[in-house]
Amino acid sequence: MKAAVITFPGSNCDRDLAVAFEQAGAEVTRVWHKDASLPEGTDIVGIPGGFSFGDYLRCGAIAARSPIATAISAHAERGGYVLGVCNGFQVLLETGLLPGALMRNAGLKFICKPVALQVATTDSDFTSGYDLDTPVVIPVAHHDGNYQADDETLGLLQAEDRVAFRYADNPNGSRGDIAGILSHNRRVLGMMPHPERAIDPHHGGTDGVAMFAGLVGALALT
């Protein structure tokens, strides 16, 4: 599997995301936001956490208008995989590849801690390695992770089984306890928790490993 990990000014989890893909067996290329195209043969694009462009305007808004964003959108529209984590989730919402918005946390404080998640669906290559009945623990680190959408959008996400993860104990006020959602074709995932920070037992847990291993395994079969 070939993964492209994007770096914007202010990204700070790009190396972590690259390491997670590499540990799962992917060939990783780092891509600068001013590049106009993705590397040939890219299977999945990773949009990392951080504070792209200092979170000016809205989080992810400027990054979504970088030259590489057009290539990411085209990649997704032709069926390519995209994983957006934290600030990357914000970027995906700003590009319109996923619906809804991420607002300031309900408590108006930055949250940085491990949280328990319910895997809401295993019907995606991102989540197929998990068990619906077994909670997973993934770190969060965000100030604007409060997922909001109108009733129609929430109903559609629920009806199409597109909620990937829910918080077991909601830390930020997200509607429906939503921590991550999938695109209509189930090949784009945006999530606030950081699975790339949960791949090494020395760092506190390995519940993120199944996501990256599942992706590599699924793409190896295509």
PyMOL commands that set and color helices and strands:
alter all, ss='L'
color gray80, all
select helices_A, chain A and resi 14-23+52-55+63-65+67-77+87-95+151-159+175-177+195-197+201-203+209-220
alter helices_A, ss='H'
color red, helices_A
select strands_A, chain A and resi 2-7+27-32+44-47+81-85+101-103+111-119+136-142+146-148+163-167+178-182+188-191
alter strands_A, ss='S'
color yellow, strands_A
deselect
rebuild
show_as cartoon
